[in-house]
Amino acid sequence: MNQIRRLEAPFAVGVVARMTGLSVHVLRSWERRHGAVQPQRTPRGSRRYTEADITRLRLLGAAVSHGHPISALAPLSNASISALLEPHGHTPELPFDEVLSAIARLDAREVERLLAFQLFVRGPRDFARNFVLPLLVEIGVRWQSGRLSIVAEHMATFLAGSLLGGALRAVPLQERRRPILFTTPTGERHEFGVLVAALVATSAGANAVYLGAELPASEAVRAAAQLNARAIAVGVVALDPADTASYLHALRDGLDRSVAIWVGGAASQRVEPLPGGVTLADDLDELEDCVRDLSTRDAVEPPAQR
């Protein structure tokens, strides 16, 4: 039952903050003090939100912006909050409505232009974390609810992935640091999240090397040895937990113990228990913490070269 509940609430608090425009502090305060929403919890205590939670939080945020106190709004239904907003002619807008409109029209050139502009003005880290990632979450939500075609979803994912790949290649290499490798296991074709993770990791000082999706464990082990890798980050979105655990065991058995293994993504919480020597980094903040922790440890005691 716990596993089913986690699948129904896939959105982490940081993603929800970016999708609603509300800070993480506000989200936690509205939950704790007012019961505005009741997010589910992972076994480690992390909040996870549903699409319905996000819809309600957008309504609440819009109503608060028009002067209504959250203490009065929290007991109300969504319909009642929408009624309060009607005199203002206000519909909660997403920060990327223009891009979503172009995606729905299958206007690839306009989508690419708008995404490239956001990359230029935001820089790679902010673009990946605070624009593209929540945008792709919203695209997935709209596709699942039938509001967006699968063709539009595929087009948007391809264009966003191409831009992120180019941005990652443009980041100057941290040649004095051992690389951190990013991949997905065999059978996991969803590579967007791990590509975002690779780009975000560079902002924390990582020498990130993206190996592509569906890399067999034996090849990941071989690449780690050849490149003298410091860590391997594995992304899982839809892969069966048993297959993920088997892959992680194969990595741990084949790698030198000095090579860290991290796993993240929507399906990472479903792997229980994690194999020994594997760290769960189920959001981008935790990934950045892992990168910085390695950098701190290596500065004190550089790992031996293999």
C-alpha positions in Angstrom: 0.0 0.0 0.0 2.8 2.5 0.8 4.3 1.8 -2.6 1.1 2.6 -4.3 0.7 5.8 -2.4 4.1 7.0 -3.3 3.4 6.5 -7.0 0.2 8.5 -6.7 2.1 11.5 -5.2 5.3 11.8 -7.3 6.1 15.5 -6.9 8.8 16.6 -4.4 8.5 19.8 -2.4 11.1 21.7 -4.4 9.4 20.9 -7.7 6.0 22.0 -6.3 7.6 25.2 -5.1 8.8 25.9 -8.6 5.5 25.0 -10.2 3.4 27.1 -7.8 5.6 30.1 -7.2 5.4 29.4 -3.4 8.5 29.0 -1.3 9.3 25.7 0.4 8.9 27.6 3.7 5.4 28.7 2.8 4.4 25.3 1.6 5.5 23.7 4.9 3.9 26.5 7.0 0.5 26.2 5.2 0.5 22.5 5.8 1.7 22.5 9.4 -0.3 25.5 10.7 -3.4 25.5 8.5 -3.7 22.1 6.9 -4.1 23.7 3.5 -2.9 20.5 1.8 -1.9 17.1 3.3 1.1 15.8 1.2 2.0 12.2 1.5 5.3 11.1 3.1 8.0 8.8 1.9 9.5 6.3 4.4 12.3 8.9 4.9 9.8 11.6 5.7 10.1 13.6 2.5 6.9 15.4 1.3 5.3 14.2 -1.9 2.4 16.0 -3.6 -0.2 15.0 -6.2 -1.5 16.9 -9.2 -4.6 17.8 -7.2 -2.4 19.3 -4.4 -0.6 21.5 -7.0 -3.9 22.7 -8.4 -5.1 23.6 -4.9 -1.9 25.4 -4.0 -2.0 27.5 -7.1 -5.6 28.6 -6.2 -4.5 29.3 -2.6 -1.5 31.3 -3.8 -3.7 33.4 -6.1 -6.3 34.1 -3.5 -3.6 35.1 -0.9 -2.1 37.5 -3.5 -5.5 39.2 -3.6 -5.5 39.8 0.2 -7.4 36.8 1.5 -5.7 35.3 4.6 -4.6 31.7 4.4 -6.2 30.9 7.7 -9.6 31.7 6.1 -8.9 30.0 2.8 -7.5 26.7 4.1 -11.0 25.2 5.2 -12.6 26.2 1.8 -13.1 23.9 -1.2 -11.4 24.6 -4.5 -14.7 25.7 -5.9 -15.2 28.3 -3.1 -11.6 29.7 -3.6 -12.3 29.9 -7.4 -15.4 31.9 -6.6 -13.4 34.3 -4.5 -11.1 34.9 -7.5 -13.9 35.5 -10.1 -14.3 39.2 -9.3 -10.6 39.7 -10.0 -10.9 37.9 -13.4 -7.9 35.9 -12.2 -6.9 32.4 -13.3 -3.6 31.1 -11.7 -1.1 31.2 -14.5 2.0 29.0 -14.9 5.3 30.7 -15.4 5.7 29.0 -18.8 2.2 29.4 -20.4 3.7 30.8 -23.6 5.9 27.8 -24.1 3.1 25.4 -23.3 0.9 27.1 -25.9 3.6 26.7 -28.5 4.1 23.1 -27.6 0.4 22.4 -27.9 0.5 24.0 -31.4 3.5 21.8 -32.3 5.4 24.9 -33.2 8.9 23.5 -32.8 10.7 26.6 -33.9 8.9 28.8 -31.4 9.4 26.3 -28.6 13.1 26.1 -29.3 13.3 29.9 -29.5 11.5 30.4 -26.2 13.6 27.7 -24.4 16.8 29.1 -25.8 15.9 32.5 -24.5 15.2 31.1 -21.0 18.6 29.3 -21.1 20.3 32.6 -22.1 18.7 34.8 -19.4 18.7 32.2 -16.6 22.0 30.4 -17.1 22.2 26.5 -17.1 21.6 25.8 -13.5 18.5 27.9 -13.1 17.2 26.9 -16.5 17.5 23.2 -15.6 16.1 23.4 -12.1 13.6 26.2 -12.1 12.3 26.2 -15.7 12.8 23.0 -17.7 12.2 20.5 -14.9 8.9 21.9 -13.7 7.9 22.5 -17.3 8.4 18.9 -18.1 6.5 17.9 -15.0 3.6 20.0 -16.2 3.8 18.6 -19.7 3.6 15.1 -18.2 0.6 16.0 -16.1 -1.2 17.5 -19.1 -0.4 14.4 -21.2 -1.7 12.0 -18.6 -5.0 14.0 -18.3 -5.5 14.1 -22.1 -4.9 17.9 -22.4 -1.7 17.5 -24.4 -0.9 15.0 -27.2 1.9 12.5 -26.9 3.4 14.0 -30.1 3.6 17.4 -28.3 5.2 15.7 -25.3 7.8 14.0 -27.4 8.6 17.1 -29.3 9.1 19.2 -26.2 11.2 16.6 -24.4 13.5 16.3 -27.5 14.0 20.0 -27.8 14.5 20.6 -24.1 16.9 17.6 -23.9 18.9 18.9 -26.9 19.3 22.3 -25.2 20.3 20.7 -21.9 22.8 18.5 -23.7 24.4 21.5 -25.4 24.5 23.4 -22.2 26.2 20.5 -20.4 28.8 20.2 -23.2 29.5 23.9 -23.0 30.3 23.8 -19.2 34.1 24.0 -18.7 35.5 20.7 -17.5 36.8 20.5 -13.9 39.8 18.6 -15.1 41.5 18.5 -11.7 38.6 16.5 -10.3 37.7 12.9 -10.9 34.5 12.6 -13.0 31.0 11.8 -11.7 29.2 9.6 -14.3 25.5 10.0 -15.0 23.3 7.3 -16.6 20.2 5.2 -16.4 20.0 1.4 -16.0 19.1 -1.0 -18.8 15.4 -0.8 -19.4 15.1 2.8 -18.1 14.5 5.0 -21.2 13.6 8.2 -19.3 16.9 10.1 -19.5 15.7 13.6 -19.0 15.9 13.7 -15.2 19.5 12.4 -15.1 20.5 14.8 -17.8 19.1 17.7 -15.7 21.0 16.2 -12.7 24.3 16.1 -14.6 23.9 19.8 -15.5 22.9 20.8 -12.0 25.8 18.9 -10.5 28.2 21.0 -12.5 27.0 24.0 -10.5 28.2 22.3 -7.3 31.6 21.8 -8.8 31.3 18.3 -10.3 33.2 17.1 -13.4 30.0 15.6 -14.8 30.1 13.1 -17.6 26.8 12.0 -19.1 27.0 8.5 -20.5 23.5 8.3 -22.0 20.5 6.1 -21.1 20.1 2.4 -20.7 23.8 1.6 -20.0 24.4 -2.0 -18.9 26.0 -2.3 -15.4 29.1 -4.0 -16.8 29.7 -1.1 -19.2 29.1 1.5 -16.4 31.7 -0.3 -14.3 34.1 -0.4 -17.3 33.6 3.3 -17.9 34.2 4.1 -14.3 37.5 2.3 -14.3 38.6 3.8 -17.6 37.8 7.4 -16.5 38.9 6.9 -12.9 35.4 8.0 -11.8 34.7 9.3 -8.3 31.0 8.4 -8.4 28.2 7.1 -10.5 24.7 8.8 -10.4 21.8 6.5 -11.6 18.4 7.9 -12.5 15.3 5.8 -12.4 11.7 6.9 -13.3 9.7 3.9 -14.3 12.0 0.9 -13.8 10.8 -2.0 -11.7 12.3 -1.8 -8.1 13.7 -5.3 -8.4 15.5 -4.5 -11.6 16.8 -1.2 -10.1 18.1 -3.1 -7.0 19.8 -5.7 -9.2 21.5 -3.0 -11.3 22.7 -1.2 -8.2 24.1 -4.5 -6.7 25.9 -5.1 -9.9 27.5 -1.7 -9.8 28.5 -2.0 -6.1 30.0 -5.5 -6.7 32.0 -4.3 -9.7 33.2 -1.0 -8.6 36.1 -0.1 -6.2 34.7 0.9 -2.8 36.0 4.4 -3.2 33.5 5.0 -6.0 30.3 6.4 -4.6 26.9 5.3 -6.1 23.9 7.6 -6.0 20.4 6.8 -7.1 17.6 9.3 -7.7 14.5 9.9 -9.7 10.8 9.3 -9.3 11.2 5.5 -8.8 14.2 5.6 -6.5 12.0 5.6 -3.3 10.5 2.3 -4.4 13.8 0.5 -3.9 13.6 -0.9 -0.4 16.0 -1.5 1.0 18.7 0.1 -0.9 21.8 -2.1 -1.5 24.6 -1.3 1.0 27.0 1.4 -0.2 24.3 3.2 -2.3 23.1 6.7 -1.4 19.6 7.9 -2.1 19.7 11.4 -3.7 16.0 11.8 -4.6 16.0 15.5 -5.3 18.4 18.0 -6.8 19.3 19.6 -3.4 20.4 16.2 -2.1 22.4 15.6 -5.2 24.2 18.9 -4.8 24.9 18.0 -1.2 26.4 14.7 -2.3 28.7 16.5 -4.8 29.9 19.0 -2.2 30.4 16.3 0.4 32.7 14.4 -2.0 34.6 17.6 -2.8 35.1 18.3 0.9 36.3 14.8 1.7 38.6 14.7 -1.3 40.1 18.0 -0.4 41.0 16.6 3.1 42.2 13.3 1.9 42.4 12.9 -1.9 41.4 9.3 -3.0 44.1 7.1 -4.3 44.4 6.8 -8.1 43.5 3.5 -9.6 
